[in-house]
Amino acid sequence: DGYLWVGTHEGLARFDGVEFATFDGPKTCGMKRASVTALCVAADGSLWIGTENQGVVRWRDGVFRALSGTNAPAGRNIRALYRDRSGAIWIGSTWGVERFQGGVYKAYRRREGLLADEVLAICEGSCSNLWLGTTSGLNRLQGGQIEAFASVSGTANDPVRSL
């Protein structure tokens, strides 16, 4: 949209090239004093905003809407957001990672093979595989199967914070 969006510990701001506008008033549903942990622009131009303790908020056409109820990803503590080549939005939280596409969420957690339920980083590889950094190591998700790399720097269960 031509703006630079900035997430901070105190909320969300937008830079137009000259000045910053902050978003923290009553019209910013779910954003009042929200600590922003991740930002991602979806294929439809909406801005997905990950927060600490307030889940995911979506901004579209000037309106903020907190995703809640059955239309919400699990977890209120969002750690990472990522849009893959297919346009799916991936949400990493303290409850695993979820893919949102076509109005449907698909969850991957420790029981599906993640090394830990807290996903800190998400990145897509050249073969459309998804790399997931967790608090206990690195996972690769490819074709619905999860592969684990528990030792990244020589120590088992290393947190992977960035990809």
C-alpha positions as CSV (number, residue, x, y, z in Angstrom):
1,D,0.0,0.0,0.0
2,G,3.1,2.3,-0.1
3,Y,3.4,2.6,3.6
4,L,6.0,1.2,6.0
5,W,4.3,-0.6,8.9
6,V,6.3,-0.8,12.1
7,G,5.4,-3.1,15.0
8,T,6.7,-2.2,18.4
9,H,6.4,-3.2,22.1
10,E,3.8,-0.5,22.5
11,G,1.7,-1.1,19.3
12,L,1.6,-0.4,15.6
13,A,2.7,2.6,13.5
14,R,2.6,3.5,9.8
15,F,5.2,5.6,8.1
16,D,4.1,7.5,5.0
17,G,7.6,8.8,4.1
18,V,7.2,12.0,6.2
19,E,5.6,11.1,9.5
20,F,4.4,8.3,11.6
21,A,0.8,7.6,12.5
22,T,0.1,5.4,15.5
23,F,-2.8,3.0,15.8
24,D,-3.9,2.6,19.4
25,G,-7.3,4.2,19.8
26,P,-10.8,2.7,20.2
27,K,-11.1,2.0,16.4
28,T,-8.2,-0.4,16.5
29,C,-9.9,-3.5,17.8
30,G,-7.5,-5.7,19.7
31,M,-4.6,-3.2,19.2
32,K,-4.8,-1.0,22.2
33,R,-1.4,-1.2,23.9
34,A,-0.7,-4.4,22.0
35,S,2.9,-5.6,21.8
36,V,3.3,-6.4,18.1
37,T,5.5,-9.4,17.5
38,A,5.1,-10.1,13.8
39,L,3.7,-8.5,10.6
40,C,2.7,-10.0,7.3
41,V,0.9,-8.7,4.2
42,A,-1.5,-11.2,2.7
43,A,-2.1,-11.7,-1.1
44,D,-5.4,-9.7,-0.7
45,G,-3.4,-6.7,0.7
46,S,-4.6,-7.1,4.2
47,L,-2.1,-6.7,7.0
48,W,-1.8,-9.6,9.5
49,I,-0.6,-8.4,12.9
50,G,0.7,-10.9,15.5
51,T,0.7,-9.8,19.1
52,E,1.7,-10.9,22.5
53,N,-1.3,-12.0,24.6
54,Q,-3.9,-10.7,22.0
55,G,-3.5,-13.2,19.2
56,V,-3.9,-12.1,15.5
57,V,-5.4,-8.9,14.3
58,R,-6.1,-8.2,10.7
59,W,-6.2,-4.8,9.1
60,R,-8.1,-4.4,5.8
61,D,-9.6,-1.3,4.1
62,G,-8.8,0.8,7.2
63,V,-10.5,-1.5,9.7
64,F,-8.9,-3.6,12.4
65,R,-10.5,-6.9,13.3
66,A,-9.3,-9.3,16.0
67,L,-9.5,-12.9,14.8
68,S,-11.4,-14.8,17.5
69,G,-13.7,-17.7,18.1
70,T,-13.8,-20.3,15.3
71,N,-12.3,-17.9,12.9
72,A,-9.0,-17.6,14.8
73,P,-5.7,-19.4,15.1
74,A,-4.9,-21.1,18.3
75,G,-2.8,-19.2,20.8
76,R,-2.7,-15.6,21.9
77,N,1.1,-15.3,21.8
78,I,2.1,-15.0,18.2
79,R,5.8,-15.4,17.4
80,A,6.0,-15.4,13.6
81,L,3.8,-14.7,10.5
82,Y,4.7,-15.8,7.0
83,R,3.1,-15.8,3.5
84,D,4.2,-18.6,1.3
85,R,4.3,-18.8,-2.5
86,S,0.8,-20.2,-2.7
87,G,-0.6,-17.2,-0.7
88,A,-1.2,-19.2,2.5
89,I,-0.5,-17.4,5.8
90,W,1.5,-19.3,8.4
91,I,1.1,-18.4,12.0
92,G,3.7,-19.5,14.5
93,S,2.7,-19.2,18.2
94,T,3.3,-20.9,21.5
95,W,0.8,-23.5,20.4
96,G,2.6,-24.6,17.2
97,V,2.1,-23.4,13.6
98,E,-1.1,-23.1,11.6
99,R,-1.7,-22.6,7.9
100,F,-4.5,-20.3,6.9
101,Q,-5.8,-20.7,3.3
102,G,-9.2,-20.5,1.8
103,G,-10.8,-19.6,5.1
104,V,-9.5,-22.8,6.7
105,Y,-6.8,-23.3,9.4
106,K,-4.6,-26.4,9.5
107,A,-2.6,-26.9,12.7
108,Y,0.7,-28.6,13.2
109,R,1.9,-29.3,16.8
110,R,4.3,-31.4,18.7
111,R,2.0,-34.4,18.2
112,E,2.4,-34.0,14.4
113,G,6.2,-34.0,14.8
114,L,7.3,-30.5,15.8
115,L,10.2,-30.5,18.2
116,A,8.3,-28.0,20.3
117,D,5.0,-26.3,20.2
118,E,6.5,-22.8,20.4
119,V,7.4,-21.8,16.8
120,L,9.7,-18.7,16.7
121,A,10.6,-18.4,12.9
122,I,9.1,-19.5,9.5
123,C,10.8,-19.5,6.1
124,E,10.0,-21.2,2.8
125,G,12.7,-23.1,0.9
126,S,13.2,-23.4,-2.8
127,C,11.3,-26.7,-3.1
128,S,8.2,-25.2,-1.4
129,N,9.2,-26.9,1.9
130,L,8.6,-24.8,5.0
131,W,11.3,-24.4,7.6
132,L,10.1,-23.9,11.2
133,G,12.4,-22.7,14.0
134,T,11.2,-23.9,17.4
135,T,12.4,-23.5,21.0
136,S,13.8,-27.0,20.7
137,G,15.3,-27.1,17.2
138,L,14.6,-26.9,13.5
139,N,11.8,-28.6,11.6
140,R,11.1,-29.0,7.9
141,L,7.5,-29.4,6.7
142,Q,7.2,-30.9,3.2
143,G,4.2,-32.6,1.7
144,G,2.4,-32.7,5.0
145,Q,5.3,-34.6,6.6
146,I,7.5,-33.1,9.4
147,E,11.2,-33.8,9.6
148,A,13.2,-32.8,12.8
149,F,16.7,-31.4,13.1
150,A,17.3,-31.4,16.9
151,S,21.0,-30.5,16.7
152,V,21.7,-27.4,14.7
153,S,24.9,-26.0,16.3
154,G,26.1,-29.2,17.9
155,T,23.9,-29.0,21.0
156,A,20.6,-30.8,21.0
157,N,17.4,-28.8,21.4
158,D,18.8,-25.5,20.3
159,P,16.2,-22.8,20.0
160,V,16.0,-21.5,16.4
161,R,15.0,-17.9,16.5
162,S,15.5,-16.7,13.0
163,L,15.6,-18.1,9.5
